[in-house]
Amino acid sequence: MAISEMPADLLGGHRQLLAAAAETGRLPDREALDSYRAAGTRAAEQGIPLRVLVDGALAAAEGLPPVVPALRRAVSALMEGYEQAQLAAIRSEEAARREFVDDLLQGRAERLAERAEHFGLRLAESYVVAVARGMCDGDHDRIERDLIARFGSHNVLVAVREGLLVCVTPATLAAAVGEFTHHVRGRFRPGWRVGVGRAHRGPGGVVASYREAAQALELADGLGLAIDVVKAADLLVFPVLLRDRSAIEDLVTSVLSPLLGARGGHEPLLETLEAIFASQGNQTAAARRLGLSPRAVTYRLERIRRLTGYSPDDPTQRFTLETAVLGARLLGWPTGFNR
């Protein structure tokens, strides 16, 4: 854009003010500076480049006696108004962006397609949602800026919901979830954890992936998992178990209740079973996990067999035992059954 293309009234009165300053030596007063700020704001709103605006303000001084002090103040006020308008536009866009993501995650469909197009979201595609827990003040804005700087604002949507930092990305942009996790690891407080939902198509798919990611965090807590990143795809069996709570409670009670009377309590025996299952039945490996001798593990397994009637060496009984132990962890057995 050239100076000649600027609206004629944008810098109206500017040359006259400079001429008066050259004659009297007086600098622009507050009212004049306010008018410059307003002109800077209008220029930003009309899409006039800042370079053209400043060039026009300087060109008006040609042929006048020295007016540098007055011109400096005028240009400073113009730029201040311009920058304020830019900042207001950015904040308005950020607020609209966060409101859209919040509506999307709640499944509120009002004008969703129209708003999605504005933010570059193609609702017919598949999306993956990752959620992170453990953020501190300011983490959200910094991580959002970093992700947008790498992937672009039309490929990453970030928002805070229910105490979680949420990141929505196209399923085809596999690196985005890894980058999100990298920034979470570097900025969140100790104890952070990331849950990742599966890829689903459309706006309803975004909601489903978000719920899976949040549930993955809950399941990881209930199971006492030590991993930092939990994927819903790796935990698909657990929602199935929890769908019929009364059935899983009955299984846990029937299989594991005899352990409650064990000398030393039931917890060491449950931990032994968990170590055996994690080691694919290898007692030596389970002993290393527990910090025990293989003989001690063998002894504990024999006690479990005598008390419950189930042995992890038998494939069918092992499945029953493992399901019961998982159910116990998920439901907080035995205290959780009394809620």
Secondary structure, DSSP 8 states (H G I E B T S, - for coil): --GGGS-TTTTTTHHHHHHHHHHH-----HHHHHHHHHHHHHHHHTT--HHHHHHHHHHTTTTSS--HHHHHHHHHHHHHHHHHHHHHHHHHHHHHHHHHHHHHHHT--TTHHHHHHHTT--TTSEEEEEEEE---TTHHHHHHHHHHHHH-TTT-EEEEETTEEEEEEETT-HHHHHHHHHHHHHHS-TT-EEEE---EEHHHHHHHHHHHHHHHHHHHHHHT---SEEEGGGGTHHHHHHHSHHHHHHHHHHHHGGGGGSTT-SHHHHHHHHHHHHTTT-HHHHHHHHT--HHHHHHHHHHHHHHHS--TTSHHHHHHHHHHHHHHHHHTTTGGGG-
